[in-house]
């Protein structure tokens, strides 16, 4: 109750510099093996890291496992954090690396594959094969996943949040810590690169204006 009353008192909120100093002290103590200090850092950053992972994976159960792995790796590698950036940013980087491996396995699972199949079907070339063929849909999704893995992390994140998770732009931008305009740029670039690769692989037809341009150049 005391902590709640402190929050309600005017002027009780610590300034940004005070918060940074306090976190720096906790980090120094945690590096020295102070479990209580690490516990405080864990509690203060857990919700944001969990929310970030839940958005990226679309699976709260998976996020619960991944957030624990994130903090476990952070604790083991705490000595490597030199403080050049924020501790929150460092945790985010660890979480992103962990979720990349999760994507490679998760998107081959049934539930996630269904979403990839929908997205890939929207981008696929019409073929003589039965468009409702489960094998064809799965193959399209596998191709899209392979292409997705080639994207730089920033573009991949934008595509996952906007196209696979259908997250509203403001929410996705806030989750990644960027502006909505920046997110739209990343998502557009991701789609363009995915489209270009799918055209090259024969899974997506070229636009008619692209063909006309090619004929004109010839």
N, C-alpha and C positions, 0 to 999 in steps of 0.2 A: 504493500500500500504506500510505503514511503516513497518508492521510486515513481509511482504514479502521481503522487502529490507534487513531487519535484518537477515532473513534466508539465503539470498544470500551472505552476507558478510562473508569472511573467519573468522573462529574462533568464530562465533556467536552462534553455537550450544551449549547448556548447557551440562556440563558433567553429568555423571550418578549420581554422588553424589549431584550435584546442583539440578538435576531434582527430586531426592528423597527428598531433603530438602524442595524444593518448594511444592511438593505434601503433605509432612507432615504438612507444614504450612496451606495449603488449608484444609486438613482434620481437623486440630485443629479448624480452623475458622468455618468450616461446622458443627462440633459438637456443637459449641457455638451458632448455629442458623443463621450463615451468609449464606444467600441464594445465594449471588453472588459467594461465594467460592464453594458452592455445584454445582452451574451452571457451573463453570469452570471444576470441576471434571467430571460432566456429559458430557460435550462437548469433553473432552479429552479421555474419555473411551468409549463413545457411539459406535463408529464405530467398534471397536474390539469386544465388547460384542454382537452387532447386527450381525456381521459376524459369530461369533461363534454359535449363536442361529440359524441363517439361515442355516448353514452347518448341525447342528444337527437335525433340523426339516425338512429341504428340502423345506421350505415354507417361502418365504420372508414376506408374509402377516401375517402369524402367528408370525414370528420373530419380526415384528413391535410391536405386542401386548405384546409379552413376554419380549422384552427388556424394555418396559415401566414398566412392573410389576417388573422386576429385579431391576431397579433403585428406584422404589417406596419402595420396601422392604429394599433395601440398605439404603435409607434415614432414614426410620423408625428405622432400627437397627444399625445405624451408631455408636451409643455409645458402641455397643458390639464389634466393630472392635478394637482390642487391638494393632494392628501393628506388630504382631509377624511374619506375612507373608506380601506379597505385597497386596496393595489395589486391583490391577488387579486380583490377585489370589482369593481374597475374593469375588469379584464380580463374577468371574467365578464359584465359588462354589454355590453362590445364583442362578445363571443362570442354572446350572446343576440341582439343586433341582426343579426349576420351570419347566424345560423341561421334567423331569421325569414324572411329572403329565400330561404334555401335551402329552407325548407318550401314556399314558394309554388311553386317549380319542381319540387322532388323529389316532392311528393305528386301531381304530374301525370304522374310516371313510372310505368312498368308495375309495378315491384316494390312501391313504396310504395302505389300505387293499389290493389293487391290487398288490402293490410291495411286500408286505408280502406273498401274495399268490404265486407269482412267485418264491420267495426265498424258501418258504416252499415246493413247488412242486418239487424243485430240490433236496430236502432232504427227500421226503416222501417215504413211503412203497407202493409198487404196491398192489392194492386191486382189488376186484371183482367189485367195484363200477365204474361207468362211470368216467374216469379221467378228463373229461371236465365238470363234475357236478359243478355248481356254489356253491352249498351247501358244497360239499366236499372241494373245494378250500378255501372257507371261513372258514370252520372248521379247516383246516390245518393252516391257517394264525392265527386263534385265539389261537391254541395250541402253535405255535411258539411265539406269543406275550406273552403268559403266561410264557413260558420258558425264554424268553428274560428278563422279569421283575425279574427273580430270580438271574440274573447275578450281580456281583459287578459293581458299576458304571463305573469303568475304562474299564472293559471288554465290557460292554454294549455300551459305547461310541464308542469303536473301531469297534464293529460289525455294529453298525448303520451307521457309516461313510463309512466303507469299503464295507459292503455287501448290506446295504439298500440304501445308497446314492451313491454308486459306485464312491466315491471320490478317486482320485489318492493318493497313499500312501504319497508322499512328502507333498501334500497339507493338508491331514488329520493329519499328524504328526505335521505340523506347527501349525495347528489350535488348537491341544491339547497341544502344547508346549512340545512335546517329540521327540525323534529321530525316523526316519523311522524304524530302527531295533526294537526299543521298541514297536512301533505301530504294526509291524508284529507279534511280540510275543503275544501282547494282543489279536489281532484279531484271531490268531491261537488258543489260549487258549479259547477264546469265542466260536469259532466254535466247538472245541472239547467238551466243556461242553454242548453246545446245542445239538450236535450229540448224546452224551451219554444219555441225557435226552429224546430225541426223540426216541432213540432205546428202552429205558426203557418203554416209553409210547406206543410203538408199531407203531409209525408213521414212523419209519425208519428201514430198514433191516440192520442186522449186516453184516459187511464185511465178505467175505468168509474166509479170514485168521483168523478172530476172531473165527469163528465157528470151523475151523480146530484146533486152539489152545485149544478151550474148549473140543473138542473130545479127543485131546491128553492128556489133564490133567485128563480126566475121565479114 
